[in-house]
């Protein structure tokens, strides 16, 4: 299996290839092996900031991770930041995580393709995600998409906080804290 080829690859085949592991820079995007560039320093800085903000808000029965590796039927990817209930996280600790995180955060970068983010958002919200966040560091905007099809855009100038729910509880995350 050659990365970047146009041949569709089954998830099981992708995961069984000894040359492609979760720690390298290959992902399965809609059945196609894609080489993913490493994140920039600014991207990682934003990931760390968002991870810390979630950890400071959410209870201990939640797991918050950067570069969270997850799989869907035609996907094997890393979320920039993911929030997962500990019950789901601990369900099969020796296997690859199947399903999308409860809250999936993707940070826009020059390598993100809009069409791919739309596909990934739909796939995650159809699976297990309650919310799919798209963080735009260029415009300093966060778009939060919900499983029911609703969505809202948040900016530092227009909203003080992102109101969101996770595991049946309500939270507020200051928009400015993400970007400042």
C-alpha positions as CSV (number, residue, x, y, z in Angstrom):
1,X,0.0,0.0,0.0
2,X,1.6,3.3,-1.1
3,X,0.7,6.5,0.7
4,X,-1.0,9.0,-1.5
5,X,-2.3,6.4,-4.0
6,X,-5.8,6.7,-5.3
7,X,-6.7,3.1,-4.5
8,X,-9.2,2.8,-1.7
9,X,-7.9,0.9,1.3
10,X,-10.0,-0.9,3.9
11,X,-9.5,0.2,7.6
12,X,-8.4,-3.3,8.6
13,X,-5.7,-3.3,5.9
14,X,-4.5,0.2,6.9
15,X,-4.3,-0.8,10.5
16,X,-2.5,-4.1,9.8
17,X,0.3,-2.5,7.7
18,X,3.5,-2.6,9.8
19,X,4.9,0.4,8.1
20,X,2.0,2.8,9.0
21,X,1.4,3.3,12.7
22,X,-0.5,5.9,14.7
23,X,2.7,7.7,15.6
24,X,3.8,8.5,12.0
25,X,2.3,11.0,9.6
26,X,-0.1,8.8,7.6
27,X,-3.9,8.8,8.0
28,X,-6.8,7.1,6.2
29,X,-9.1,9.8,4.8
30,X,-12.3,8.3,3.3
31,X,-10.5,5.1,2.4
32,X,-7.4,6.8,0.9
33,X,-4.0,6.8,2.6
34,X,-2.8,10.4,3.0
35,X,0.5,11.7,4.2
36,X,-0.1,14.4,6.7
37,X,2.6,17.0,7.4
38,X,3.7,17.5,11.0
39,X,1.9,20.4,12.8
40,X,3.7,23.8,13.0
41,X,4.9,25.2,16.4
42,X,2.0,27.6,16.4
43,X,-0.5,24.8,15.7
44,X,0.9,22.7,18.6
45,X,0.8,25.8,20.9
46,X,-2.9,26.2,20.1
47,X,-3.6,22.5,20.7
48,X,-1.9,22.7,24.1
49,X,-3.9,25.8,25.0
50,X,-7.2,24.2,24.0
51,X,-6.3,21.0,25.8
52,X,-5.5,22.9,29.0
53,X,-8.7,24.9,28.8
54,X,-10.9,21.8,28.5
55,X,-9.0,20.0,31.3
56,X,-9.6,23.0,33.6
57,X,-13.3,22.9,32.9
58,X,-14.3,19.3,32.6
59,X,-14.6,16.8,35.4
60,X,-12.2,14.0,36.0
61,X,-14.5,11.5,34.3
62,X,-13.4,13.0,31.0
63,X,-10.3,12.4,29.0
64,X,-8.8,15.3,27.0
65,X,-6.0,14.6,24.6
66,X,-4.0,16.2,21.8
67,X,-3.3,14.2,18.6
68,X,-6.0,11.7,19.6
69,X,-6.0,8.7,17.3
70,X,-9.5,7.4,16.3
71,X,-11.0,5.3,13.6
72,X,-14.3,5.2,11.7
73,X,-15.2,2.7,9.0
74,X,-13.2,4.5,6.3
75,X,-11.1,6.8,8.5
76,X,-8.0,6.5,10.7
77,X,-7.1,10.0,11.9
78,X,-5.8,12.2,14.7
79,X,-8.0,14.8,16.2
80,X,-6.1,18.0,17.1
81,X,-7.9,17.9,20.5
82,X,-10.4,15.4,21.6
83,X,-12.7,15.0,24.6
84,X,-13.9,11.5,25.4
85,X,-15.8,10.2,28.4
86,X,-13.7,7.9,30.5
87,X,-16.3,5.1,30.1
88,X,-15.7,5.1,26.3
89,X,-11.9,5.7,26.7
90,X,-11.5,2.7,29.0
91,X,-13.9,0.3,27.1
92,X,-11.2,-1.4,25.1
93,X,-7.8,0.0,26.3
94,X,-5.7,-2.5,24.3
95,X,-7.3,-1.7,20.9
96,X,-7.4,1.2,18.6
97,X,-10.2,3.7,19.5
98,X,-13.2,3.1,17.3
99,X,-15.7,5.9,16.8
100,X,-15.2,9.6,17.1
101,X,-14.6,11.6,20.3
102,X,-17.5,13.2,22.1
103,X,-16.0,16.6,21.3
104,X,-13.8,16.8,18.2
105,X,-11.6,19.9,17.7
106,X,-9.8,20.6,14.4
107,X,-7.6,23.6,14.1
108,X,-7.4,25.1,10.6
109,X,-4.0,25.1,9.0
110,X,-2.6,25.7,5.5
111,X,-2.7,21.9,4.9
112,X,-6.5,21.5,5.8
113,X,-8.8,21.2,2.9
114,X,-12.2,22.6,3.4
115,X,-13.9,19.7,1.6
116,X,-12.0,17.2,3.8
117,X,-13.1,19.0,7.0
118,X,-16.7,18.9,5.8
119,X,-16.4,15.2,5.2
120,X,-14.7,14.6,8.5
121,X,-17.3,16.7,10.4
122,X,-20.2,14.8,8.8
123,X,-18.5,11.4,9.5
124,X,-17.8,12.3,13.2
125,X,-21.3,13.7,13.9
126,X,-22.9,10.7,12.3
127,X,-20.8,8.5,14.5
128,X,-20.3,9.4,18.2
129,X,-19.4,13.0,18.3
130,X,-21.7,15.4,20.1
131,X,-19.9,18.4,18.8
132,X,-17.3,19.2,16.1
133,X,-15.3,22.4,16.7
134,X,-13.4,24.1,13.9
135,X,-10.9,26.6,15.3
136,X,-9.7,29.3,12.8
137,X,-6.5,30.9,14.2
138,X,-6.3,33.3,11.2
139,X,-9.7,34.9,11.8
140,X,-9.9,34.0,15.5
141,X,-13.2,32.3,15.1
142,X,-14.5,29.0,16.5
143,X,-17.4,27.3,14.7
144,X,-19.2,24.7,16.8
145,X,-21.3,22.1,14.9
146,X,-23.8,19.8,16.7
147,X,-25.1,16.4,16.0
148,X,-28.6,17.8,15.3
149,X,-27.3,19.9,12.4
150,X,-27.2,23.2,14.3
151,X,-24.1,25.3,14.5
152,X,-22.9,28.6,15.8
153,X,-19.8,30.7,15.2
154,X,-18.0,32.4,18.0
155,X,-15.5,35.3,17.8
156,X,-13.7,37.3,20.5
157,X,-15.5,40.5,19.4
158,X,-19.0,39.1,19.4
159,X,-19.3,36.5,22.2
160,X,-17.6,36.3,25.5
161,X,-17.8,32.5,25.8
162,X,-18.6,29.3,24.0
163,X,-21.6,27.6,25.7
164,X,-21.4,23.9,25.3
165,X,-22.6,20.7,26.8
166,X,-20.6,17.5,27.5
167,X,-21.9,14.4,29.3
168,X,-25.1,16.1,30.3
169,X,-23.4,19.1,31.9
170,X,-23.2,22.7,30.7
171,X,-19.9,24.6,30.4
172,X,-18.6,27.9,29.2
173,X,-15.2,28.4,27.6
174,X,-14.0,32.0,27.1
175,X,-13.4,32.6,23.4
176,X,-10.6,35.0,24.1
177,X,-8.8,32.4,26.2
178,X,-8.3,30.2,23.1
179,X,-6.6,32.9,21.1
180,X,-4.9,35.3,23.6
